[in-house]
Amino acid sequence: MDQPVNVPVDNPNADTEWNDILRKHGVIPEKPPSPTPIIEEALAEARRQAHDNRLEDKNLDELDELEDEEDEEFLQQYRKQRMAELSTISQASVFNQVYPLQKPDYSRDVTEASHKAFVLVHLTSSLGMNTESRLLTEHWRELARRFGDIKFCEMRGDMCIEGYPDKNTPTILVYHGGDITRQVITLRDLAGPRTSVAELERLLIEVGAVNSNDSRLSHSQPRVEAPGKSLASSDLAEDDSDWE
């Protein structure tokens, strides 16, 4: 019986004539493809996207300042596009304030209203000492002022659901299409008492209420990473019917 022959191989990945012979006869596996072309292609695509999106964060005044740097025809076309977007937003901005809720009207003002627009409900604390709830109330006013196409509402948690634990406040409920699409229990999964408007804007982006290139977003708005950990949400013990 023939004994197996140990073939000397210094480096199976080296580009040598000897390794080519060994690969041809199946002694060593084929050399894996070089990742360099893939990396170069990815970098080229990233540069292309960065160039294509270079004007996304610019307002109309900033676009005017670029007249000497950008092609005039392209800049004019982009300016018209931006003005059309702003016009669409303006027409949809029918809320622009925080709406207090009453339980008898909850289904109409929240569940039914969410068929026409995103509705975000802040269930507040019944105690005036809850720092996070007071902070979210302030941020809610700022967001409602800037994002008038989204309906921002507030209601005390224990008035919405009898016995709702104050430790779960503030609670954010996101409604769209008649359903709850996101629940955020306290601000722990954002930045706690240091939660900023920009971090709440990230939530708006994640749930699809705002586009990531929306000109109304804060300049400090953090980008949403995908895939990755999104803003965590907790399941409420109550049945969905409790919110309707």
C-alpha positions, 0 to 999 in steps of 0.5 A: 500500500502506497504511503502518503507523501508529505509535500513541503509547503512553506507558504500555501498562499504565496504566488510561486510556481511550485504552489501553482503545481500543488493547487493544480493537483489538489494538494493545497486549496486554491488561493482565496481571492484578494480583498483589495478589488472589493475594498477599492470598489467600496471606497469608490462607491462611498466617494461617489455617494458622498459627492452625490449627497454633498448638498443634502444638509444645505439650506437655501441660503447655503445653496446660494453661497455655493454658486461659484463652486457648483454647476449653475444648472445643477444648483438651480435644479437642486434648489427647485427640488429643495423648495418643492420638498419644503413646500410639501412639508409646509402643507403637511405641517398642520399640528405644530403643538403638543396636544393634551389627551383625554382618555375618552378621546384617545382612540379618535385623537391617537389611533384614528389620527395615526392613519393620516400622520405619525402620532407620538404620545408621551405618557408623563409622570404623575410626580413633578420630581421626575426629571426625565419626564419634565425633560421630555416635555420640553423636548416635545414642545421643540419637536412639535414646533419643528416637525408640524407634520407629526402629531405630538401628544401628552397624557399622564400615564396613570390617567391613560391606564389605571395603576400605570407604574410611575417608574415606567415614565416617561413612556413614548408610544409611536403610532402609525397606521392605527397601530403602536409601532414602537414603545420606549420605556423611560429615557434609559436607552437614549441618554437618560436625563441627558437625552437631547433633541438630536437623540429624539430625532434619531428615534423619529428617523428609526420609526420612519417619521422623518427622513435622515436627510430632512433639513429640519434635523439638528446639525448635531443629529447622530446618524442611524447605524445599520445594522446595529443596535437601535433604540431599545423598546420594552414590551408593555404588560397591558394588551394593545387594546388598553391604548385604544 
